[in-house]
Amino acid sequence: MTTNNTYTPLRQAIEYDELLDPEYIRKINDVEKSKLAKMINSLERNGYKGRPVVVLDNANEGYIALTGSHRLAAAEAVGIEIPAVIVHANEYTVELLDVRDDNELADVAESLYNDKKISNSAYQLLTMEVKQNDN
């Protein structure tokens, strides 16, 4: 596991754990074909410039995407690895699989972070959508 890899959004660096082959990550959200086509085109022209995805390492079941279904599908189509923050499955973190929307995901992530069950990087990425929508 690499811990000195970083993604730098506008104001802060977010460490990611490793580069993963998206073929081996199960996506839990549907992918819009028009959005996917744009992302594939962007990846082919510019390479991967997006934020890391967050995946749950569910041991024998492999990785399950908690964020980034479109980014994963586009990276898989282009054949590149994608930076990922890995949350290890346990009795607490599996709750992340039951969320229904970004607000609920942010609430669960905040609770897990406050209880020291997920990393700061995972927390920042899991709550990013809600924070961006609030601005």
Summary of the structure (lengths in Angstrom):
residues: 135
radius of gyration: 14.2
end to end distance: 33.8
largest distance: 41.5
contacts: 385
relative contact order: 0.18
helix: 47%
strand: 19%
